[in-house]
Amino acid sequence: GVKESHQTTIFRIIAAILHLGNLEIQAERDGEACSVSSEDEHLNSFCGLLGLEHSQMQHWLCHRK
């Protein structure tokens, strides 16, 4: 009973969440900081599926505000 356009959007969000779960976050400075590789294929897929800016997502996954 869900429109095809809505199904596509739902599948895109679910796929993005699954890619985010596979993201590798490296600890730095004895666990006080972290980083995400700009080459990480899951980050690229996540940003592509949701239309997010890669560099901003890479930054805000590792920094609190």
Secondary structure, 3 states (H helix, E strand, C coil): CCCHHHHHHHHHHHHHHHHHHCCCEEEECCCCEEEECCCCHHHHHHHHHHCCCHHHHHHHCCCCC
